[in-house]
Amino acid sequence: MGYQVLARKYRPQRFADVAGQDHVTRTLMNALSQNRIAHGYIFSGHRGIGKTTIARIVAMALNCRNAVGSPERPTPEPCGVCDSCIEVRQGNAVDVIEIDAATNRGIDEIRELRDAARYSPARDRYKIYILDEAHQITEAAFNALLKTLEEPPAHVIFMMATTEPENIPQTIRSRCQHFSFHAVKFDDILTQLKTIAEQEQVTAEEAALALLAEAGDGSMRDALSIMDQAIASAPMEDGRPVLSSAQIRELMGAVPNAVFERLLEAVAAGQSAELMEQLNLLVNAGHSPSSLARQMSRYLRNALMAKLGGEQTELLQISSDERARAVRTALLFTEEELTRNLQIVLRTFDDLNYRQEQRFHLELGLIKLIHAQRLLPIEELLSGVASGAGMRNTGTPSAPRAAAASPQRPAATPVAKPGPAAPSISPFGSSGWGSGPSMKQSASSSPVAEMERSAPAVQMQAEPSKAVPNPPREPVAFTAIGSQALGYASTTNLTEGALAMAPEPAPAKTAPAIASGAAPTIDSLRPAVGSALVNAGHGSAAQLLGSGSWVLDSASLRIEVPGVGKKMLTLTVNAAAEKIIRLELQRLGAPARFMVVPGEGSVQAAPTAPPLAGSAQEAALAHPMVQRAKEIFNADVRSVVDLRQK
Ligand SMILES: [Zn+2]
């Protein structure tokens, strides 16, 4: 007997041997034992997951010579030894007709099939048609088939296997039982590969089989095809082929995931040079930019899933080592960062297909990853820096300098970062929204806040006359947006990522809600709007509005915020914040119309004076947070206000 590929040689012959489709086999076996057989079945799902295999087992079971419950066949499983079973297995049973619908899809073929179906089976109980790739059948041909399905002869059974069940007409689908097959789980594939390796007398590293299983990507057949190839090219030892993970990676042109882990560590640490050097090594080793981008997107996807679902999530169909790796990488980034990184890499991968200079585009894509780390959501930028939450992000991009000075990778060690928590200091505690003990409490509860409390306030400015006054008693407030920071976002084509926090369009102006009860006053509106904003994560908007003066008349609410430019206002009180304000006003029966305008009285910045030695100003300027903020905003510190002296 000639060589048989593994997928055929080890094709399951019993329901029990089919991996990962228990929901299908259980139902089918029940139907068989109760003799409730439908005339049409649709088996749908990805390629290589057992659709035609199960169709054949059903055919075998239906036409098996031995009755269910007989000594030769105690269960609905086919006996596997009678003439009929053997013929189906060998593919030459007269009454089991397999048709590749990809090539026999026309009306003539289907008419022929329909006509032949009228005649009784030649020998066995049923005449069974297995239509592979059934979605390829033309509409006219389906119509020809429909008649047979509407009034099927008792002996005819159709089984349609398809990867695209939605492309089978509803009229057909509604006359069939539909079974949706699952992607085969990593563990199921791995178990099967281990069994086969043993039976084939192949020595295989566990990691090598794990790679094959992963490459199968839910398809048993794909995994087995690569295994075939791997065995064919494997070196022999003591007369047995030996599968190693290195060899399999080479075969697939795959890069070990450790490489991507390292690349992303470099991204997290902001080490552009390191990143480019690693990439250079990979490209020089013959890996194509396109394949690298594809593998990296896969790796990032797994890291994101690990972030979302934890190490044991079903979303990760990889070995336990790789799970641990995905978790390590996930710890380097926030969920938003991982999402953005994946987006960038996917887009880079898309772009590569149309480019001449693939390598440059991949380099550009990877550098974008680093740059994206430096982009802070505006919201966080405005409110987070003060409370220390913002520095969570800026902490990593500060690494390039450190990296340039020392060869180690400081931020590369997987240190769990806190999630994008809301600022620990409520702006209401300190900015006139009402009495709020939150600032004192949170300040003493977190070390970052502790440090801030003892630090003097710093006021930074990118452009003169665009400064915002520090609200009273707020310890540190960065209030400048460097043109650099925003310009940056647009040149790297990442504005949607950076500003994704506020994409929601402002809803159309709604009619004023009917006021119920007492008319709202500014005293009741201010705290309510303020808390609504804070609860929705718009702390800085709340803070800005809290510092403004509110004017309420019967038709509208006008909030004047002094010392703030229009641009700054629209960035802070963005569409999402506006929506929250509007809803809150509506809820309270206030006029739905409101406007936020810049008020009079821009704060004049004090001229820069050299800091006195040992002064609070000097300490503030030397503070790494301040230094980092200067870098982000491309701005200078104009004045330092020590609020403790007030
Ligand atoms: Zn049989």
Residues whose N, C-alpha, C, O or C-beta is under 5 A from the ligand:
A	BS01	ZN	C64 R65 N66 P78 C79 G80 V81 C82 C85
